[in-house]
């Protein structure tokens, strides 16, 4: 698993913004766009950039805290 995969990312429609919003709250506040598929790819690229920046600065990555919901069995 690469480091990007450790962080939960999702795209959802925002009525307020009249656009799709891409989220990865452990690393970035969010990005927006009109095409959800393209936006998810851009979100993954943005997360990769943040991870590279942390590494270049010699800073540890924050632990992933936001997790997708799971069914209780």
C-alpha positions in Angstrom: 0.0 0.0 0.0 1.4 3.4 -0.9 1.1 6.3 1.6 -1.6 8.0 -0.5 -3.9 5.0 0.1 -3.7 5.3 3.9 -5.8 8.5 3.7 -9.5 8.4 3.1 -10.6 10.5 0.1 -14.0 11.2 -1.3 -15.9 13.4 -3.7 -19.5 14.6 -3.1 -21.9 17.1 -4.6 -22.3 20.5 -2.8 -25.6 22.3 -3.4 -24.1 25.3 -1.6 -21.1 25.5 -3.9 -22.9 24.2 -7.0 -19.9 21.9 -7.6 -18.3 18.7 -6.6 -16.0 18.9 -3.5 -13.1 16.5 -3.0 -12.1 15.8 0.6 -9.1 14.4 2.4 -9.5 16.0 5.8 -6.4 14.4 7.3 -4.2 16.3 4.8 -6.0 19.0 2.9 -9.2 21.1 3.3 -10.6 20.2 -0.1 -10.8 21.0 -3.8 -13.7 21.6 -6.1 -14.6 20.9 -9.7 -17.4 19.9 -12.1 -16.5 16.4 -13.1 -16.4 13.9 -10.2 -14.1 11.4 -11.9 -11.6 14.0 -12.9 -11.8 15.7 -9.5 -11.0 12.4 -7.7 -7.9 12.0 -9.8 -6.9 15.6 -9.0 -7.6 15.0 -5.3 -5.2 12.0 -5.4 -2.6 14.1 -7.1 -3.0 16.9 -4.5 -2.6 14.3 -1.7 0.6 13.0 -3.3 1.9 16.6 -3.5 1.2 17.1 0.2 3.0 13.9 1.1 6.0 14.9 -1.0 6.0 18.3 0.7 6.0 16.7 4.2 8.9 14.4 3.2 10.9 17.3 1.7 10.5 19.3 4.9 11.5 16.3 7.0 8.1 16.4 8.8 6.2 13.2 9.8 2.9 12.6 8.1 -0.1 13.0 10.3 -1.7 9.7 11.2 -4.8 8.8 9.2 -7.8 9.5 11.5 -10.8 9.7 9.1 -12.0 6.2 8.1 -14.8 5.1 5.9 -17.9 3.7 7.6 -17.9 0.0 8.0 -20.8 -2.3 8.5 -21.0 -4.0 11.8 -21.4 -7.7 11.4 
